[in-house]
Amino acid sequence: MNQTKARLNKFLSMCGAASRRKADEMISRGQVRVNGKVADQLGTVIDIYNDIVTVGGKDIRLPQRSSYFLLNKPAGYLCSKGDPEGRKTIYDLLPQNMQKLKYVGRLDKDTEGLLLLTDDGDMIEYLTHPRNQLARTYHALVRWILRDSDIEPLRKGVEYLGESYNPAQVKILSIDRPKNNTLLEITIREGKKREVRMMLRSLNLHVDNLKRISFGPLKLDNTPPGQYRSCKPNELERLRKISNIKAPL
């Protein structure tokens, strides 16, 4: 059957108005109208995008599909809808039709990397709620030659400026002795404001570069800084699997 066509009982089920069996009962009792006319014949086929279906005078519509994009945020851009000081925001990187999307998990101005943009309020709530403990992984280039013992406090949790930070997963990725720096991979689950920077500052470490490389099941790929792309079907599948949020049919 054409993708724009569907049996009336299936359409009612797709919209969450009733199960197919219950929909058949409603149709048989003359409770369903299509374009203002009673549709009491089982097997009635409708155009799901153009026909107007009502039950008890209430319009029945397909759930709207949400948009999901990944932005590789460059340093120097604020996660904000606007700035009174006129500084650049991530929305300066987006076309007009994406201005209503919301970012998930704020990155500070000097932090770059993965940023999810969506209009799916349920998904935003799930991904950002502290109780869900979603992993966020960063690469941090710090100005010092570090040993594994130097970063052990981060694995146990630290305090800084009166704020407590939970234990993080931390490992040394590389050391550049001529440049006197160390590249760390740090995974946190709280998502507090400037959390990674604050944790490193508690050890008197200066961060030269900070990049988020993953957020939950989403990973930063080779999308250039300042560019965005649609989320891939397998990425959306992973998001829906962990959140148990079903996609509109």
N, C-alpha and C positions, 0 to 999 in steps of 0.2 A: 504493500500500500504506500502511496505517496507520503513523504515525511510530513507534509502539511495537512494530511488527512488522518482521521482516527475515528474509531467507533465512539459514540457518545459515552458509553459506560467507561471506556478506557480514559477518555479525556477527564471525566469527573474524578477518576482515581488518580490521574496524573496531577490534578490540581489539589488533591488532598481532601476533596469534598465528601468522598465515600469510597468504600471498597467497590470492586466491580459488581459483586453480588448485590450489595445495598443499592448501587447505582441502578441496576436493572429493576429493582423494586420501585425506586423513585420514578424511573421512566414509565414503568407500567401503570403507575398510579396517576400519571399525568402531572407530576410535580416539576417536570423539567421543561423549559422553553428554549427554543433556538430561534433567534432573530424575532422574538416576540410571539412565536407560535408554539403551541404545545407539541412536544416531541414524545409521543407515547409508544413508538414502535421500537422494539428491541432490534439492534443491528443498525440503527441510524448512524450514518457517517457524516461528520462535520469537518469544516476547515478550522483547525485549531487556532489559527492566527487571525482569521477574519470573521468567523461567525460569533455572534454574541449569545452566550449560554447563561441562563439564570435559573436559580432554584429558590422558590419562595420569594421571588422578586430581587434576589441578591445576585449580582454578577459573579460568575465563576471564571477566574483567570489563571493562566499558567504562571507559576512562580517566575520571577525575573531572574535571569542568569546574572551572576556576579562577575566582575572583572578582576583578574589577578595579573599583576606585572611585577617583574624583578628589576630594580634599578641598581646599578653600580654607582653608588653615591661618591662623588669626588670630595676631597677635603675642601673646605672653604665655603660650603653651602649649609645653611641652616635647615633643620627639619621643622618647618613652620609655614603657615599659610601666608604670612607676611611679616615684615620687620619694620618697626618704627624708625630704625636707623638706616633703612634702605639697603641692608645687606642682602646678598644673594640667598635665595632659598631653593630647595629641591624643585619647587613648582616652576621655577624659571627654566628648568630642563625639560618640562613636560608640555605637550600640545594642549590646546584649549579643551579638547574632549576628555582629558585626563585630570583636569583641575579639581574635580570633585572626589577623586580617590584619596583615601587616607593612608598614611604610612603606618607600618606596624613595627614597634620597637624603635624608639627615637635613637638617632646617632648624633653626637655633638658635632659642632661645626668642623672641627679638625679631624674627625674620624671618618674614614671612607669605608666602602664595601657594600655588602648586601642589604637591601632595603625592600621589603615587600610592600606593594601598593595595591589596595583593594577597596571595594565598596561593600564587602561582605561583613556586616557588623557582628554576626555570630562568630565568624572566624577570627576577627580582630580580638574579641573578648576572650576567646579560648587561648589564642597565642600569647596574649599579654598578661593573663591573670596569674598572679604569683603561685596559686595553688597547683598549677599545671607543671611548674618547674621545667619549662622548655629550655633545652640546651642552646646556648649562643657561643659560638667559637670565634676567637679573634687571633690574628697574628700581630704581635707587638714587638717592634724594634726598639730596644732599650739601649741607652748609652752607658754601657759597662760590660766587662767580661764577667759572666756569671758561671758559677758552678751549680750543680744540682742542689747542693745543700743551701745555697743562697735563696732559692725559691721555695724551700720546704715550708716556710710560714704560710705561703699562699694556699698550700694544700690542707692546712689545718684551720684556716680562717683567720682574718686579721681585723683589727680595729683602727680607724683613722678619723680624726676630728670628731670623735664621739659617735661614729657610725660603725656598726658591726657588719662584716662581710663574711658570708658563708664560705666554706672550703671550695676551692676551684681545682679543676684538673689542669696541671701545668707541665709542659715539657720544653726542653731546649731543642730547637730545630737546627740552629747553626750558630757559629761564633766567627766573627770577623775581627781578628786581633789587630791588624793594621788600622782598622777604622774604630777600634775599641767599642764594638757593639755586639749584642746578642739578640737573636730572633727567637721569641717565645711563642708557643701556641697555648692559649688560655681558654678554657671552657667554663662558663658560669651558667647559673640557672635562676638567679634572682631577678636580674634585669634592673637593678637600681641605677639611679642617675650617675653617669660617668663612673660606673662600677670598676671597670678594669683599670682606668687611670688612677682612681683612688686607692685601689689595692696596691698598685705598683708604687705609688707615692708613699705608702706606709712603709716601704722598704727603701725610701730615698732614691728611687729609680726614676730617671727622666725618660719619657717616651718620645722617640723621634717620629714614629709612624705607627698608627693603629688602624687595622683593617678588620672588619667583620667578614668572615669567610663562610659562615653558615648560621642558619637560624632554624632550629628544629630540623625537619627533613630537607630543608632548602639549602642548596650549596651555591656559592658564587662560582660562575664559570668564566669563560673568556669574554664576556660582555665588556666592552671597553668602558673606562670611567666616564660617567656623564651620560651613558646610553642605557636604554631599557629594552626589555623584551617581554612578550607574553609568557606566562608560566606554561610549561609543557604538560601534556596530559598525565604523564607519570608523576610529576610533581604535585599536581592537583589531587591525584589519587592518594598519594602519601599523606597530604594534608588532611584529606577527608577521613583517611583511615585512623589517624591518631586522634582526630577531633570528634569523630563519629558524627560529623555534619554532612548530611546527604546533599548531593547536587540536585538542582532542579532537573526534571526529566524533559 
